[in-house]
Amino acid sequence: MKVVELPKLPKVSDVAKATSVVMDVPLSEIYGDGRTQIFVRARWVISYIARRSLLKSYPVIGNCINRDHTTVLHGVRSLQKMIDGGDQKMSDIVNQVKQMVGIPGDEALLESIKRWEKRATAHTNPMLRSFASTIHRDILNSTEKSHEV
């Protein structure tokens, strides 16, 4: 018996493929050693989406794009600063990639998680209720951080 349905989210590799298409960057360059601005920013987009929308850890993202976790952290922070600074082009790229791979907007994702938490916390198993509360808190914190100015 299934108690909760977790939202199905795309893989980091799916985000990489979509980023390759949207930014017109060869996938081999995304995974490669190139340090040209367009390649670096493509990696930032992948890292940003993987962290903010897919809730992947920095080491996991780094493994997916052949980078160290600190490089991923730098990329997420750098892209967040660009978006917060009003860089509409990068914001549009992020939104296009998210739409292409089927990642719901933050509000829709939070609403889905709230429904999931409500069903899970109604369950009699205290471990499941605790798990649901922890997941919801972490996702809510992550989403709120991505909107901080």
VONU-819855 format. One record per residue: residue number from 1; residue in one letter; x, y, z of N, C-alpha, C, O in turn. Coordinates in pm, 1 decimal. Each point is the difference from the previous one (the first is absolute). Layout:
BEGIN
R  resi  resn    n_east   n_north      n_up   ca_east  ca_north     ca_up    c_east   c_north      c_up    o_east   o_north      o_up
R   NUM     A         X         Y         Z         X         Y         Z         X         Y         Z         X         Y         Z
...
END
This chain:
BEGIN
R  resi  resn    n_east   n_north      n_up   ca_east  ca_north     ca_up    c_east   c_north      c_up    o_east   o_north      o_up
R     1     M      83.2    -117.7       0.0     -83.2     117.7       0.0      88.4     125.1       0.0      86.2      16.1      86.4
R     2     K    -108.4      71.4    -183.5      75.0     124.9      -7.4     -66.0     103.6      88.2    -120.3      24.5      -9.7
R     3     V     200.9      36.5      96.5     -53.2     101.5      89.3       6.3     137.0     -65.4     -94.8      78.0       8.5
R     4     V     206.1     -49.2     -73.2      17.4     131.1     -62.2      55.8     -17.3    -140.4      70.3     -96.6     -29.7
R     5     E    -103.1     190.9     -54.2      55.6       6.0    -135.3      96.4     118.1      -4.9     -41.7     115.1      13.0
R     6     L     168.9    -143.3     -31.5      96.6     108.0     -14.0      -3.8      52.3    -143.0     -15.2     -77.6     -94.3
R     7     P      28.8     208.7      78.0       0.4      53.1    -136.3     119.9     -54.8     -77.7     111.8      -4.1      51.3
R     8     K    -136.4     -37.3    -174.4     108.6     -51.7     -83.4      71.0     118.1     -64.9     -60.5      79.9     -71.5
R     9     L     189.6     -71.2      98.3      79.4     109.8     -53.9     102.6     -55.1     -98.3      41.5    -115.3      11.1
R    10     P      -1.1     197.1    -106.5      99.1     -46.0     -98.1     137.6     -21.4      62.1      26.7      42.4     112.4
R    11     K      59.4    -108.9    -188.1     138.5     -22.7      43.0      85.4     120.9     -36.4     -37.9      82.2     -83.4
R    12     V     153.0     -73.3     147.4      94.0     108.1     -30.8      42.9     -10.0    -146.5      19.4     102.0     -66.1
R    13     S      -4.6    -223.3      15.8      38.6     -17.5    -140.9    -106.6      55.8     -94.5      32.9      50.9    -107.2
R    14     D    -159.8     -60.2     145.9    -107.6      58.5     -81.6      12.3     152.8      -2.1     -20.7      64.0    -103.1
R    15     V      54.4      -7.5     218.5      19.9     145.3       9.5     119.7      41.3     -85.6      -3.8     103.5     -66.4
R    16     A     109.4    -184.1      67.9     118.4      29.7     -81.6     -34.4      -0.7    -148.4      42.8      88.3     -74.4
R    17     K    -120.0    -188.0      31.1     -39.1      -7.3    -141.6     -84.3     120.2     -39.9      21.0      58.7    -106.1
R    18     A    -116.6     -21.8     191.3     -85.2     114.3     -30.1      81.1     129.5      -2.0     -22.1      86.1     -85.1
R    19     T     115.1     -72.5     178.0      86.3     118.7       3.5      83.4       8.4    -127.3      20.3     108.2     -55.0
R    20     S      27.3    -222.3       9.2      77.7      -5.6    -123.2     -81.2      54.1    -117.2      51.7      74.8     -83.0
R    21     V    -176.8    -112.3      77.0     -87.1      44.5    -109.4     -32.1     148.9      13.3      14.3      76.1     -95.7
R    22     V     -57.6     -35.6     214.3     -42.0     139.7      20.4     115.9      97.0     -20.5     -17.6     106.1     -59.9
R    23     M     136.0    -142.2     109.5     114.3      90.7     -10.3      85.0     -25.5    -124.3      99.2      69.4     -22.3
R    24     D    -136.8    -167.7     -58.3      72.4     -35.5    -122.3     147.5     -27.4      30.5      90.2      55.1     -63.1
R    25     V     -69.5    -141.4     161.3     134.1     -40.1      43.1       9.4    -151.3     -14.9     -88.4     -71.2      47.7
R    26     P     192.5      20.1    -112.1      13.6    -144.9     -12.5       7.6     -66.6     138.0      68.1      49.1      90.1
R    27     L    -137.7    -159.3     -75.5      -0.4     -73.4     126.4     141.3     -40.8      40.3      33.2      -1.6     118.5
R    28     S      50.0     -31.3    -217.5     138.2     -38.4      30.1      76.7     114.4      66.9      88.5     -24.8      81.8
R    29     E    -121.4     148.2    -115.4      65.9     115.2      61.3     -49.0      23.4     143.1      74.8      48.2      85.0
R    30     I    -200.1     -82.4     -59.8     -53.4      13.8     135.6      74.5     -94.0      94.0      33.4      36.9     112.6
R    31     Y      -7.9    -157.7    -159.5      70.5     -98.2      81.8     151.9      12.3     -12.0      73.7     -62.9      75.8
R    32     G     -27.4     143.4    -170.2     142.8      11.7     -26.8      71.4      98.1      91.7     -53.7      43.1     102.1
R    33     D     175.8      -9.1    -140.9      86.1      84.4      81.5      -3.0     147.5     -38.9      65.1      82.5      64.1
R    34     G    -139.9     -49.1    -168.1      -0.5     137.5     -49.8     -41.1     101.5     104.7     -90.5     -24.1      79.9
R    35     R     158.6     138.7     -81.5     -29.1     106.0      96.2     -54.8     124.8     -67.6      -2.4     107.5      59.9
R    36     T     -40.7    -121.6    -182.3     -60.7     112.1     -70.3    -128.8      38.6      73.3     -70.6     -85.6      53.1
R    37     Q      41.5     215.4     -51.3    -113.6      50.6      77.4    -130.3     -75.2     -29.6     -73.5     -33.1      93.0
R    38     I      44.1       6.0    -217.4    -126.3     -65.8     -33.9      -6.0    -142.3      58.3    -106.1     -44.6      43.6
R    39     F     218.3     -25.5     -43.1       3.2    -135.2      57.0     -15.5       4.8     151.8     -72.2     -80.5      58.8
R    40     V     140.5     175.1       2.9      -6.8      14.6     145.2    -142.4      35.6      42.6     -52.6     -55.9      96.2
R    41     R      -8.1     147.9    -167.5    -136.3      40.7      35.4    -100.8    -111.8     -24.6     -98.8     -11.4      72.6
R    42     A     122.4     -69.5    -172.2     -87.7    -116.0     -22.1       7.7     -93.8     121.0    -102.0     -51.8      45.5
R    43     R     222.8      30.6       5.8      16.3     -83.5     120.2     -67.8      64.8     119.9     -57.2     -69.2      84.3
R    44     W      63.4     202.0     -76.5     -66.3      70.9     109.7    -150.7     -23.9      -5.0     -63.2     -23.7     103.0
R    45     V       6.4      30.0    -222.7    -144.6     -21.3     -15.7     -37.2    -140.5      47.3     -96.8     -17.6      73.8
R    46     I     173.0     -80.5    -116.0     -26.4    -138.4      40.3      10.2     -12.3     151.8     -87.5     -58.0      64.4
R    47     S     193.5     112.2      -8.5      21.9      -7.6     144.8    -111.6      69.7      76.1     -49.6     -52.0      99.8
R    48     Y      10.7     168.1    -146.3    -104.1      79.2      65.3    -132.9     -75.3       1.6     -65.7      -9.9     103.6
R    49     I      27.7     -42.3    -218.2    -127.2     -72.3      -9.7       5.3    -129.0      81.9     -95.4     -33.6      70.2
R    50     A     206.4     -37.7     -79.7      13.5    -125.2      74.6      -7.7      23.9     150.3     -57.3     -80.7      73.2
R    51     R     114.5     190.6     -27.7      -0.8      30.3     143.6    -134.0      56.4      45.6     -57.1     -47.3      98.3
R    52     R       7.0     147.4    -168.6    -121.3      70.8      42.9    -129.3     -75.0     -30.2     -94.0       4.3      79.3
R    53     S      88.6     -72.2    -192.0    -125.2     -64.2     -39.4       0.3    -150.7      19.8    -104.1     -58.6      29.8
R    54     L     219.8      -4.9     -46.0       6.9    -144.6      17.1      50.0     -38.7     138.5      -4.0    -117.1      37.9
R    55     L      51.5     216.6      37.6      47.3     -18.6     138.0     113.2    -100.3      11.7       8.7     -74.4      97.7
R    56     K      77.0      72.8    -197.1     118.0     -87.4       2.3     109.6      66.5      83.6       6.4     122.5      10.5
R    57     S      78.7    -205.2      48.1     111.0      53.7      78.7     109.9      48.8     -94.2       5.7     -39.9    -116.4
R    58     Y      80.6     125.8     167.7     110.1      51.7     -81.2      92.4    -111.9     -49.7      39.1       1.9    -116.7
R    59     P      -2.9     -99.2     201.4      84.4    -109.5     -50.2     -67.8     -82.4    -110.0      65.2     -40.4     -96.3
R    60     V    -194.6      15.7     110.1     -72.1     -76.3    -102.9      -0.4      76.6    -131.7      25.1     -57.5    -105.9
R    61     I     -53.1     185.6     112.7      -0.2      82.2    -122.1     139.3       0.4     -62.0      15.4     -15.5    -121.1
R    62     G      85.9      33.3     205.9     137.9      -0.6     -49.0      34.4    -128.4     -72.7      62.7       3.5    -105.9
R    63     N    -103.0    -116.4     161.2      25.0    -128.7     -66.6     -68.5      -6.9    -135.3      53.5     -57.4     -94.8
R    64     C    -171.3     115.9      86.3     -76.3      -5.6    -125.7      62.0      84.5    -111.2     -13.5     -33.1    -117.8
R    65     I      81.1     141.4     154.1      57.1      87.9    -103.3     152.8       4.5       5.5      62.5      92.4     -52.1
R    66     N      -4.1    -192.6     115.5     146.4     -14.3       6.1      68.3     120.9      64.2     101.1      49.3     -50.0
R    67     R    -157.5      -2.8     160.5      56.3     113.7      71.6       4.3     -29.7     149.4     -69.4     -89.2      48.8
R    68     D     151.6     164.9      23.0       9.2      -8.5     145.0    -122.2      68.6      62.3     -58.3      89.9     -60.6
R    69     H      20.0    -131.7     180.2    -118.0      58.7      63.8      16.9     149.9      28.0     -98.4      74.0      -0.2
R    70     T     220.5     -29.3      24.1      20.4     142.6      24.9     -19.1      82.0    -127.9     -44.3     114.7       5.3
R    71     T      77.1    -172.9    -117.0     -22.7      65.8    -129.0    -150.2      14.3     -23.3     -47.4     103.1     -47.8
R    72     V     -25.6    -207.8      82.2    -145.8       2.8     -14.2     -59.2     107.5      91.1     -85.6      77.5     -42.7
R    73     L     130.4     -72.9     166.4     -48.0      99.6      95.1      25.1     141.2     -53.0     -88.1      85.7       6.4
R    74     H     207.6     -62.2     -58.2      32.8     130.3     -57.2     -94.3      33.5    -115.8     -47.5     113.0     -11.4
R    75     G      21.1    -211.0     -73.3     -88.2      22.3    -114.5    -141.9      34.4      40.9     -61.6      89.8     -57.5
R    76     V       9.1    -161.2     157.1    -135.8      27.2      47.2      -7.7     141.0      57.9     -93.7      74.5     -28.8
R    77     R     191.0     -39.0     109.2       1.3     134.4      60.3      16.3     109.0    -105.9     -65.1     104.3       6.8
R    78     S     151.2    -128.7    -103.0      24.1      99.7    -104.6    -124.8      23.4     -83.8     -35.0     114.1     -30.1
R    79     L     -31.8    -222.5      -7.4    -120.9      15.5     -80.4    -111.1      65.7      81.6     -76.4      80.6     -53.0
R    80     Q      67.2    -114.1     179.7    -100.9      63.5      86.0      23.3     150.9       6.7     -95.0      78.1      -5.2
R    81     K     221.3     -37.5      16.7      32.5     143.2       2.7     -39.5      67.6    -131.2     -51.8     111.7       0.1
R    82     M      76.2    -179.7    -111.4     -36.5      56.5    -129.8    -151.3      19.4      -9.5     -48.0     105.1     -42.5
R    83     I     -24.9    -206.8      82.3    -146.3       6.7      -7.4     -52.7     107.0      94.8     -86.5      79.3     -37.1
R    84     D     138.8     -77.3     159.8     -42.0     101.9      97.3      36.2     140.2     -47.5     -68.3      97.0      33.0
R    85     G     176.0     -86.7    -110.7      43.0     129.0     -53.7     -78.9      45.0    -121.5      25.7     107.5     -54.2
R    86     G    -121.1    -188.3      10.9     -86.5      39.2    -110.6      42.1     -50.2    -136.2     -46.6      52.2    -101.3
R    87     D     133.8    -152.6      95.5      42.6     -55.4    -129.2    -114.7     -83.0     -58.7     -14.2    -119.3      27.1
R    88     Q     -66.1     186.9    -107.7    -119.3     -63.5     -55.3      34.2    -114.5     -95.3     -73.1     -98.8      -6.8
R    89     K     182.7     111.4     -66.1      38.8    -104.0     -94.6      25.9    -132.7      73.0     -48.9    -104.7     -42.3
R    90     M     125.3     109.4     151.2      29.2    -123.5      73.6    -126.0     -54.2      67.1     -21.1    -121.2       5.6
R    91     S     -61.3     210.7      44.4    -126.2     -42.2      61.2     -88.8     -69.5    -103.3     -62.2    -102.0      29.8
R    92     D      56.6     156.6    -149.3     -78.2     -61.3    -107.9      55.6    -136.8     -38.2     -76.4     -93.2     -24.9
R    93     I     208.4      80.7      20.2      62.4    -128.9     -33.3     -37.9    -104.4     104.3     -37.7    -112.0     -34.3
R    94     V      47.6     149.0     161.1     -37.0     -93.1     108.0    -145.7     -43.6     -16.3     -31.2    -118.7       9.4
R    95     N     -56.8     214.6     -33.6    -142.0     -32.4     -14.8     -26.1     -87.3    -122.2     -82.6     -91.1       6.4
R    96     Q     151.3     117.1    -117.5     -16.2     -81.0    -121.2      44.9    -144.4      24.5     -67.1     -94.5     -41.3
R    97     V     180.8      78.8     108.8      50.9    -135.0      28.3     -96.6     -73.3      92.3     -33.0    -116.2     -23.5
R    98     K     -12.5     184.8     128.9     -94.3     -62.2      93.2    -127.8     -42.8     -71.3     -52.4    -108.6      24.5
R    99     Q       3.2     194.6    -112.5    -121.0     -32.1     -74.5      24.2    -118.2     -94.7     -85.6     -87.3     -15.0
R   100     M     201.8      85.9     -47.7      32.3    -105.2     -95.9       4.4    -138.8      65.2     -41.8     -98.7     -60.7
R   101     V      92.1      91.6     183.5      10.3    -130.0      67.7    -120.1     -29.2      89.5      -7.5    -106.1      62.0
R   102     G     -86.7     200.7     -55.5    -122.6     -24.0      74.6       9.8      22.7     149.8     -69.1     -65.8      77.8
R   103     I     154.5     158.5     -37.3       8.6      34.3     141.5    -105.9     105.4      28.0      -2.5     104.7     -64.7
R   104     P     -84.9    -132.2     161.2    -104.0      99.1      29.8      60.3     124.8      62.6     110.4      -3.3      54.3
R   105     G    -184.0     112.6     -62.5      44.7     122.3      65.6       6.9     -21.3     150.6     -57.8     -95.3      52.2
R   106     D     127.5     182.8      16.8      18.5     -14.6     144.3    -132.7      -9.1      74.5     -14.4     -80.8      91.8
R   107     E     -82.4     163.2    -130.7    -128.3      -0.4      69.8     -71.3    -133.5     -18.7     -55.5     -54.3      95.5
R   108     A      56.4       1.0    -217.4     -64.9    -128.6     -26.5      70.4    -113.0      74.2     -65.0     -90.5      52.3
R   109     L     198.0      95.9     -48.0      75.7    -102.7      70.9     -30.7       5.3     149.4     -20.5    -104.1      62.5
R   110     L      17.2     223.2      -5.0     -30.9      13.0     142.2    -141.7     -47.8      30.6     -23.4     -64.2     102.4
R   111     E     -69.7      95.0    -189.8    -138.7     -44.2      20.3      -8.9    -152.3      -3.1     -69.6     -60.2      81.7
R   112     S     139.4      -1.0    -175.2       3.5    -146.2      -8.7      60.6     -60.5     126.8     -48.6    -100.9      51.1
R   113     I     154.1     162.9      -1.7      66.4     -50.0     121.0     -89.8      17.0     121.8      -3.8     -86.7      87.2
R   114     K     -68.2     197.6     -81.1     -93.1      21.3     111.9    -109.3    -107.6       0.8     -35.7     -52.3     105.6
R   115     R     -17.0      19.7    -224.5    -101.7    -106.9      -8.6      59.0    -132.2      44.7     -63.7     -75.6      73.4
R   116     W     186.5      47.2    -117.8      67.8    -123.5      37.7      21.1      -4.2     150.8     -24.7    -102.8      63.2
R   117     E      70.1     213.6      -5.0      23.9       4.5     144.4    -129.7     -22.3      76.7      -1.4     -71.3     100.3
R   118     K    -106.5     131.5    -146.6    -129.5     -14.9      67.5     -42.3    -146.3       3.3     -45.4     -48.9     103.4
R   119     R      60.0     -21.9    -216.3     -34.9    -143.1      -4.2      93.6     -81.1      89.1     -43.4     -90.6      71.2
R   120     A     173.1     124.4     -76.1      97.4     -77.2      77.4     -16.4      21.9     149.3      10.8     -94.7      77.9
R   121     T     -36.9     218.9     -36.6     -14.0      26.5     144.0    -131.5     -53.8      54.0     -13.8     -17.8     121.1
R   122     A     -81.5      -8.2    -206.7    -125.4     -60.1      44.9      18.6    -149.2      29.6     -84.2     -61.7      65.3
R   123     H     192.1       5.9    -112.4      28.4    -141.6      21.5      36.2     -23.3     146.3      50.6      90.5      66.4
R   124     T     -75.7    -209.0     -16.5      22.8     -29.3     142.0     145.7     -29.1      33.3      37.0       2.0     117.4
R   125     N      45.4     -28.6    -216.0     139.8     -33.2      25.0      77.6     126.9      38.3      12.8      90.4     -82.6
R   126     P      39.6     -81.6     206.6      70.0     121.3      42.4     128.4      26.7     -79.1      36.8     115.7     -20.3
R   127     M      31.3    -220.8     -24.3     121.7      20.6     -79.5     -33.8      64.5    -133.2      72.4      88.1     -46.3
R   128     L    -182.1    -131.1     -16.2     -41.0      57.8    -127.5     -40.7     146.1      18.5      33.0      84.2     -83.5
R   129     R    -104.6     -53.3     192.3     -38.5     139.1      26.8     123.2      87.3      19.0       6.0     111.4     -51.9
R   130     S      91.0    -160.9     125.2     122.9      75.1      23.7      76.6      21.1    -130.2      50.3     109.1     -26.7
R   131     F     -42.0    -214.8     -54.1      68.0       8.8    -129.7     -67.9     103.9     -88.3      67.6      81.6     -62.7
R   132     A    -199.9     -83.7      57.1     -74.6      94.7     -83.2      25.4     143.1      44.9      19.2      88.9     -83.0
R   133     S     -19.2     -66.6     212.4      23.8     135.0      51.6     140.7      48.1     -33.0      19.8     116.1     -35.8
R   134     T      76.7    -204.7      47.8     139.1      35.8     -29.6      17.4      33.5    -147.9      62.1     100.6     -34.3
R   135     I    -116.4    -183.8     -52.3       9.4      24.0    -144.7     -65.6     132.8     -35.1      57.0      79.9     -74.3
R   136     H    -175.5     -56.1     126.9     -70.8     123.8     -30.9      80.9     120.8      46.4      12.9      97.4     -74.2
R   137     R      41.2    -102.2     194.5      79.4     110.7      52.9     121.3      27.3     -88.9      29.6     115.0     -32.6
R   138     D      40.9    -223.0      -6.5     119.8      17.2     -82.6     -33.0      60.0    -135.7      71.6      87.5     -48.6
R   139     I    -179.1    -134.0     -12.3     -38.3      51.8    -131.7     -46.9     144.2      11.2      33.9      83.4     -83.9
R   140     L    -110.7     -54.6     186.1     -46.2     136.5      20.4     117.9      94.4      22.0       2.9     109.1     -56.8
R   141     N      94.1    -149.8     138.5     118.9      81.5      23.6      78.9      20.9    -128.0      45.6     111.1     -27.0
R   142     S     -29.0    -216.1     -52.0      75.1       9.7    -124.7     -68.3      94.9     -97.0      66.1      80.8     -65.2
R   143     T    -198.1     -90.3      55.5     -74.5      85.4     -91.8       3.2     144.4      46.3      15.2      90.8     -81.7
R   144     E     -29.1     -68.3     211.4       5.0     136.8      51.7     137.5      61.5     -23.5       8.8     117.9     -34.5
R   145     K      99.4    -195.0      52.2     134.6      51.0     -23.0      19.9      40.8    -144.5      72.7      95.2     -28.3
R   146     S    -136.9    -166.7     -63.9      19.3      31.2    -141.3     -69.9     130.2     -37.7      25.4      55.8    -106.8
R   147     H    -114.9      -6.7     195.7     -70.8     125.5     -29.4      50.5     115.7      84.0     -51.3     111.3     -11.4
R   148     E     151.9    -135.6      96.6      54.8     107.9      81.1      75.0      99.3     -87.5      60.7     -37.2    -100.4
R   149     V     -65.6     161.1     139.1      71.9     103.7     -74.2     118.5      45.4      79.8      74.6      87.3     -44.5
END
